[in-house]
Amino acid sequence: EVQLVESGGGLVRPGRSLRLSCAASGFNFRAYAMTWVRQAPGKGLEWVGFIRSNPDGGTTENAASVRDRFTISRDDSKSIVYLEMNSLTTEDTAFYYCTRSAAGYADYWGQGTLVTVSS
Amino acid sequence: EIVLTQSPGTLSLSSGERATLSCRASQSVNSNYLAWYQQKPGQAPRLVIYGTSNRASGIPDRFSGRGSGTDFTLTINRLEPEDFAVYYCQQYGTSPLTFGGGTKVEI
C-alpha cells in the first residue's frame, strides 16, 4: 500500500525557515518524481514544485511564488522527500501535501501538514 | 503560465442527477495532460481522472472525462452521496503545473 506521511509543520514567525519531510513507503521511491502541493485554508490547490527521480536527473522545478525561497530535495536511501522553506511570509500559510508524481499528475497524496506563518 | 478556469463555481444537484463540470485553459494543454481531483472536507485530494479521460484506480465508471486543446469536461452520471465534493482540474503538460479554482458539487 502506498503511503506518504508528511511532518515538520507548525507555527513559525515571518522571515524564519522550516523544513518539511515526507516519508514514503509501499512503492519503489527511487523510480518516481515527487511533488509538493499546498492549499491555504479555505482556498484552492497550488502547485509548489517537484523533484524528478535520480534516474531522470533528480532536477527540480518550482512555482514562481516560491522560487529562490523553497528547495526540494530527496534521500532515496531513506525514501524521504524534503521541502526546505526560507524567508517565510504569511502568504505561505497553508496545508502542504506531498504527492507521488506519475508522469506529472499526482496519483497518491499524503494527508498534509499545516504550516502557519504568524508573528 | 496556463490559467485554468473552472465553471460553474458551485453546482447544486440531487443524488441520481448528472453533474457536468467544465475546465477551460488559457492555451492548449500539451498532449491533453489534464487531470481531475476530488476533495472532501478535511481530506486530501484524490485523483479521479488523468490524461483527460482515464479513470484512476478505484474510481467508478459513472465518472468520465473528455476534451482536448483548451476545453475539458468531467461528467459524473447518477450522483451518489459520496460524490458531493470539490473538484479541481490540473494541467501537467507545461511547467508551471497549474490547477483550476475548483467546482463545488453540493446537494
Interface residues (C-beta under 8 A of the other chain):
Chain A: T35 V37 G44 L45 E46 W47 F50 E61 A63 A64 Y97 A102 A103 G104 Y105 A106 D107 Y108 W109 G110 Q111 G112
Chain B: E1 Y33 A35 Y37 Q39 Q43 A44 P45 R46 L47 Y50 G51 A56 Y88 Q90 Y92 G93 S95 P96 L97 T98 F99 G100 G101 G102
